Amino acid sequence: MDIFTDSISHFIWWSSFNWTALAQTVTDPNVLGQMQKAFTHFVQTGQAWALLIGLALGYMIRNLTSYG
């Protein structure tokens, strides 16, 4: 087990991976406001109706084409 942990620690120590690349900057921390704006846009553009119609048609087609 020592050889395994030594090799992993050696790899991590000498790795040239830049860990700061994983950090993000948050420009607008209002998550609930962003979700509300996205949902409002989803409804206003008619995508909600398209989703409901697609689900209903898909359910009907599935029942018509299933055996048994």
ZIJO-V266701 format. One record per residue. N is the residue number from 1. RES is the residue in one small letter. SS is DSSP state (h for helix, s for strand, l for the rest). Layout:
n=N res=RES ss=SS
n=N res=RES ss=SS
This chain:
n=1 res=m ss=l
n=2 res=d ss=h
n=3 res=i ss=h
n=4 res=f ss=h
n=5 res=t ss=h
n=6 res=d ss=h
n=7 res=s ss=h
n=8 res=i ss=h
n=9 res=s ss=h
n=10 res=h ss=h
n=11 res=f ss=h
n=12 res=i ss=h
n=13 res=w ss=h
n=14 res=w ss=h
n=15 res=s ss=l
n=16 res=s ss=l
n=17 res=f ss=l
n=18 res=n ss=l
n=19 res=w ss=h
n=20 res=t ss=h
n=21 res=a ss=h
n=22 res=l ss=h
n=23 res=a ss=l
n=24 res=q ss=l
n=25 res=t ss=l
n=26 res=v ss=l
n=27 res=t ss=l
n=28 res=d ss=l
n=29 res=p ss=l
n=30 res=n ss=l
n=31 res=v ss=h
n=32 res=l ss=h
n=33 res=g ss=h
n=34 res=q ss=h
n=35 res=m ss=h
n=36 res=q ss=h
n=37 res=k ss=h
n=38 res=a ss=h
n=39 res=f ss=h
n=40 res=t ss=h
n=41 res=h ss=h
n=42 res=f ss=h
n=43 res=v ss=h
n=44 res=q ss=h
n=45 res=t ss=l
n=46 res=g ss=l
n=47 res=q ss=h
n=48 res=a ss=h
n=49 res=w ss=h
n=50 res=a ss=h
n=51 res=l ss=h
n=52 res=l ss=h
n=53 res=i ss=h
n=54 res=g ss=h
n=55 res=l ss=h
n=56 res=a ss=h
n=57 res=l ss=h
n=58 res=g ss=h
n=59 res=y ss=h
n=60 res=m ss=h
n=61 res=i ss=h
n=62 res=r ss=h
n=63 res=n ss=h
n=64 res=l ss=h
n=65 res=t ss=h
n=66 res=s ss=l
n=67 res=y ss=l
n=68 res=g ss=l
